Amino acid sequence: METTHKVDVLAMAQRARQAARQLAMADGLTKNRALLAMAEQLVENAPHLQRENGLDLQAARTNGLSAAMIDRLHLTDSRIAGMAEGLRQVAALPDPVGEITDLKIRPNGMRVGRMRVPLGVIGVIYESRPNVTADAAALCVKSGNAVILRGGSEAYHSNRAIAESLLHGLRTAGLPVDAVQYIETTDRSAVGDLLRCDGLVDVIIPRGGKDLIARIVAESRIPVIKHLDGICHTYVDRDADLEMALALTLNGKMQRTGVCNATETLLVHQAVAATFLPAVCRQLAAAGCELRGCPLTRVLVHDLVPVLEARPEDWDTEYLDAILSIRVVMSLDEAMDHIETHSSRHTDVIVTRHYSRAMRFLREVDSASVMINASSRFSDGFEFGLGAEMGISTDKLHVRGPVGLEGLTTQKYIVMGDGQLRQ
Amino acid sequence: METTHKVDVLAMAQRARQAARQLAMADGLTKNRALLAMAEQLVENAPHLQRENGLDLQAARTNGLSAAMIDRLHLTDSRIAGMAEGLRQVAALPDPVGEITDLKIRPNGMRVGRMRVPLGVIGVIYESRPNVTADAAALCVKSGNAVILRGGSEAYHSNRAIAESLLHGLRTAGLPVDAVQYIETTDRSAVGDLLRCDGLVDVIIPRGGKDLIARIVAESRIPVIKHLDGICHTYVDRDADLEMALALTLNGKMQRTGVCNATETLLVHQAVAATFLPAVCRQLAAAGCELRGCPLTRVLVHDLVPVLEARPEDWDTEYLDAILSIRVVMSLDEAMDHIETHSSRHTDVIVTRHYSRAMRFLREVDSASVMINASSRFSDGFEFGLGAEMGISTDKLHVRGPVGLEGLTTQKYIVMGDGQLRQ
């Protein structure tokens, strides 16, 4: 029970603010030295991590957590190696801080441009997987931000042990230890305290289920970069290459089902529905996917494989499972209207060989990631080439889609003058 | 009293959402046609505008508004011409919508880039000057956003008349009239209603005094792009060109005093204080500026001109008037510590000939605009070359500093594939 003690989160935030100013000035070499030392320490410290992890696993079993949750919690040798490798990969990325862009000369000779700078202090609130402790800290340190971490109570001992290794890395590089702080309590009021640290914490990034995010958005006085649902669509146009469409649908839906960028709804143009739907449904069913179709879909696939009747709420459901809703549409416009109404604006895909319709879809669909002839499963910071990912934003302001190092920074204006006066 | 009737702001927001989808797809020519027709109509409609403005002016006198406020309210011929010219200038700017950047090819042949798109629906809440009605609408329409405008009650009739001219412009170009909606009531609860339209309105931009902004930030469920104080510093380094420093101080403080980018605090390195302060204080005093200094400043300027004793609250005050606080510092670090503690992070200036100190200031000062050897008064969208300005953000997320057309947009990821599947 000692873990539920009160923690002075405000004092942590004040120390983080101080550390942030130092970290913002740290050069890339120093930050990388810290990240590499963190990685080394995690590996060296593996026996200790696993002992602490054992306490969490034991509690999880006692508390009757699901086998899936217990598995996510488990710090195996390969997961510890994976965390260390993640830290090394972040170290290898270019430093985003200090980059100057758009430097233009004004008619009066003054140069005006923008410099990329850290946001300051980032609060990360997450659940379950202890590796987030290392991943999130690495991205924040590399982008010059101090971070306050708050993990789920079920991973309390594991997170604390990981955080110790991270502090060792900061010390080795001579960076302030307050740059990475872990809220060491399972007292739930600590989250509320963190969300009230406006003026000290610049942004909150929650990583977890819908309930966690809803609570944070409702309570926070600090801007939140959030990820809501992933209700992703794949639209098969009348001019689609149907073999490609079949492969993209199967990959988008079944390559991995419990993730936000899996396709949840298949839209099919009526001109190709009679050909395409029987083929795709047969393969999806063979792969173990449950199908829920509109009336026309059910007529077309009749007798081949079972297709349940899609109910209105199906179009607004993120299954996170081997289930696909299917609707036949009369036109590209009807497909885009469906997406406008039901998409969570995460990722939507068109499959077509038709130039103008591809371009219209790209332009008109208002989602964080819009794709032509690619699997929705590519919507991911690593796949997009960001090198790392803090999460995927379904917000519009500041950063949209995968959040990499750049999303953890901002730009200030810089002016280089020679005594210019305003007239 | 009829102006205080209830308005269904939620229904307005729903119509705005629909209009936003159409406006986002409008090409640049159509949007420009609307802006030019708005400009023309404002000029043609000038007699009507001035009749309506007369009602506001009469009420302002009856209600005992200050002469300055009445002047700001007054729609003179030249101010109407100025509004029209502003619309034409926005029409002449490049269209930010649809721009594709960072299009890179991934190892699997998939191209990943970003496309600039409108935010959606913008709520603008402002006070007093009726020209904001036209300026804000122009920037929102050009950037493809629908806008809901809510002006101050003291300009009610003027704003409504301007909004009529704007609608005429939208109709002329065949754009949806719901793209620009003015909340036609002085009922104060309408602002609260607007701030609760989350999910329909994407961002709120308040333009007005501190009280207005504080109320909006406290109440809004929608992200706010805001401008707080402008406590701007000019730091005169030990290696400053003192003639330049004198000109920049006078320009920064006195070129216009009631504005957010005026210098409010002068910091002077001790090595040059004895030479610089008597000269600059004499000129400032001659220009009508009240001076409030630290003890050392008062000693150095002793007998020359009156310098009041600066009290602790002076360092945190935005005077918006011909008043300057002055402090002697021992080093660049002390200057930057002062700025870190007291700056509103709007605009801060160093005057120096020293390369490394100039570069350190540029890098280390965490303000929206950081300048070397230029007047703080340049911190402005027009002066920075943005072509227009919605305001200046002192926030860090999304947009920092002057907010032009780009600040009213966001970027989505686009993927152009050829059937790529995730492994």
Interface residues (C-beta under 8 A of the other chain):
Chain A: R21 A24 M25 G98 K104 R106 M110 V112 M115 V117 L119 G120 D202 V203 P223 I225 D241 M244 A247 L248 N251 Q255 E340 L362 R363 E364 D366 S367 A368 S369 V370 M371 I372 N373 A374 S375 R377 F378 S379 E383 F384 G385 D395 K396 L397 H398 R400 G401 P402 T410 Q411 K412 Y413 I414 V415 M416 G417 D418 G419 Q420 L421 R422
Chain B: R21 A24 M25 G98 K104 R106 M110 V112 M115 V117 L119 G120 D202 V203 P223 I225 D241 M244 A247 L248 N251 Q255 E340 L362 R363 E364 D366 S367 A368 S369 V370 M371 I372 N373 A374 S375 R377 F378 S379 E383 F384 G385 D395 K396 L397 H398 R400 G401 P402 T410 Q411 K412 Y413 I414 V415 M416 G417 D418 G419 Q420 L421 R422
